[in-house]
Amino acid sequence: MPKLKWPNQWNWKTIIYFGFAPTSAALTAIVPIFKSETNAFSIPQFIIIGITIAISTLNLVLTVWSPYKIMEKIKQRRWTYFDGIQLDINKTLNLKDDEQIFFNVMIKNSEHIKEQTGRFPKSIRTDEDFETVWQACPINILLKFKTSQGGYGDAYRKGSFQPYDLQEMRDKNEDIAAAFNMTNEQVNLTRHIKLLFCLPIEFNENSPNRQKKRIIGVVSAEIHTDQGRRNVIENPEQIVYIRSSMKELAKIYTYSLQ
């Protein structure tokens, strides 16, 4: 997987504020100071102004233009990066075919619509549907979750990383439907999931005059076999790597929204 160099979060208002504004201010201050009685500039004065412009331009390139180009690259290639993370975790942990870990990215319906159209829908329900925007393995088209359902909804509401040993709950005859506000159909369609990890996706909207954080979806990691589940339980250090990979997926997705 290609390594990413993460930029700072900038937008067009910040470009004006930190790029063109200092240049204009510097020139405004320098011009009247170095104007001579003959209304002309000397060579040293031109050199000083040139250096000022060069420094401001370099600052603009390093702090604004370069990060912007990196974010554009991330947006264009995010699915490729996702595939790379999926392949990387199974390879790095040296997992066999029956121990594979599968990632999914689920976004709230209103956030998905905003990404596609540039604006939120006129009416947003409190209990929204999740929209699967990327998955490592095929998902039954009948399987749908709301933000109040399943481990996905539980992690979304709690706003933190959550592990779920679903197979242990089955072995103890616990009511998964009641525990996670799921329908019987949802329970049947997810019986293949033995172990589930969910991580909320936080989106930080930063600008010079506004800062806002909201949870827009969930990244999940699923293990579908008893052998894969036992492997993680016996090697808990793998959870650290799983969580790190999930954070990377969430980070790539949020940066692609800038």
N, C-alpha and C positions, 0 to 999 in steps of 0.2 A: 504493500500500500504506500502511495506517495506521502511523504511527511509534509504536514501543513505548518506554515509559519503564521501564527494567529495575529491579526491586526487589531488595533484599537477600534472601538466603534465610533464612526464619524458619519455625519450626514452633510447635506449641502449648506445648512446654516452654519455648521462648524467650519466648513471650508472657507466661507466668507469671513467668519469671525477670526479664525486663527491664521488664515492665509493672506487674503487680499487686504484685510484691515491693517495689519502691522506694516505692510509695504506702503500703503497710502499714508499712514500716520508718520512713518519715517521720512518719506519724501516731503510731506507737508511741513515737518519740523526742520528739515535740512535746507530746503530751497531758500526760505527767507534769510536764514542765518548766513549762508555762503554767497548770497548775491553781492556782487561788488557795486561800486558807485557807477560803473559804466554799464550796469545791467547785463553783465556777461559773467560766465563761469571760467575759472582758471582750471588748468589741467588737474591739480590736486583735488579740487572740488568735485570734478567729474569722476575721479577715481573713487573718492569716498562714497558718492552717490551710487556708483556702479557696484561697489562692494556691498553696500546696504541692500540693493536690489537682488544681488546674487545670493546673499545669505537668506533673505526672505523667501526667494524662489526655492532654494535648497530645502528650507524648513517646510515649505508647502509640499514639495515632492516627497520628503521623508515621512511626514506626519499625516498627509491627507491622500495624495494621489496614489502612492504605493499601497497603503492599506486598502484603498478603494479597489484597486486592480486585483488584489488578493481575494477580496470578498466576492468580486465578480467571478473569479475563477472557481471559488468554492460553490457559488450558486449554479454555475454551468455544469459542474462535475460532481455534485453532491451524491448522486446515486452511485457513481463509480467509487467514491470514498466509502459509502455504506457497504458496498460489495466487498471492498478491501478489508474493512474492519471485520466483517462476517467471516471471511476466509482466514484472516489473521488469528482470530481467537482460537479457532479449532486447531490451527497449525501450531501456534505458540504453546498451547496446553497439551499438544500431542494427543488429541482425542481421537478415538476410534470412531468408525461409522455409527456404532450404537451408543456413543457418548456425546454426540454433537449438541451444540448450543445454537439456538435459532433466535435472531433478533427481529423485532417488529417495531415500527414507528406509527403511533396512532395520534391523530390531531383532532381537536374539537371541530365540529362541523363549521361553526362560525369562523374559526381561524382559517380553515381550509378555503372557505368561500372568499375571505379577505385576501388570501394569497393569490387566488385565481382572478379576482375582479378588482382588487385594490381597495375594497371597502367592506365593512361588516354588513350582514343582512339587516333589514329594517327592524325585525323582531328577533331577539335572542332568548331562547328558553333557558331557564336555570338548569334543567336536566337535559343536556345536549347529547346528540349522538357522537360517537367517535368515528372518525374516518381513517381507515388504514391507508397511509400514503406510501409505505414501503414495507415489504416483508421478505424474510429469508426463505420461507417455505410457503406453498399455497395455503390460503385460508378459505374455508367453506364460505361461499357467498351468503349463506343464510345466517352466518354468525355475525351478529351486530351487538355492540355494547353502548350503553349510555354512560355519562360521567358519574352516575350513581351505582354502576353495576360492576361486578367482578373485581379482581385484584387491581385491574387498570383503574377503575373508578375509585377504589379505596386509596391507592397511592396518590391519585389526582387530588382527592379531598384532603388527605393528610399532608400533602406537599413534601414528601420525603421518600427516600429509597425504602422499598418494602419487599421482603422475601416471603414466599408462600409455599409450604410443603403440602401440595394438594393430595399427594398420594398418602401421606400420613393421615390427613383428614379422612380420606376414604377408608383407610385401614381401621380407624377408630369409629367408623360409621357416623361421622359428623355430618350435619346437614349443610352441604356447600351452598345450596340454593339460598337457604336462609341466611347463612353467614355473609354472603356477598350480594344479596338482593338480586339473584339470578333466576331466570325461568328454567323449567325442566329441560327445555330444548337447548338452552345455553350450556347447561351442565353436561348434557349428553354429547354436544359437539366439542366439548373441551376435555373429554375423558382421557384423551391421549397426552395431556400435559401433566407430567409428574411433579415438576418443580418449576416455579414461576418467580421471576424477579421483575419488579416494576420501578421505574424512575421517572418522576415528573419532569417535563420539559419547561424550563423557566425562560421567558423572553424578557430581556431588559431593553426598554425603549428609552434611549438616552439622547438628549439634546441639550444645548446650552441653558434652556429655560424650563426643561421638563424632564423628570425621571419617573418611570413607571415600570413596575415588574408585574407580570401575570403568568399564570401557568396555562400553556396552550395545548398540552397533550402529554403523552406518556411514551417512553421507550420501554419495551419489555424484552426479557430474555427467557426463552422456554427450553425445557429439557423434556424430551418425549419418551425416554426409555428408563426402565428400572436401573440398568447398568449406569447410565449417565447420571441419574440421581444419586446413586451410591457413590459414584466417583467424586461428586462435589461434596457430599456429606463427609466423606473420608478425607478430603483434601480442602478444608475450608479456606485455605489461602487463595483458591481459585475464585472465590466470591469477590475478592479484592480486584482481580483482573477483570472479571465480568462487569463489575460496577464501573471500573475505569473505562472500559470499552463503551458502556452505555452512556456515560458522560460525554465521551467523544462524539457519539452519534447525535446526542442532544445539542451539543455545541455546534456541530456542522449544520444541523437543521436551522438553528436560530440565526447563525451568521448568514445563511442563505436568504433570510428574510430581510436583511438590512437594505 
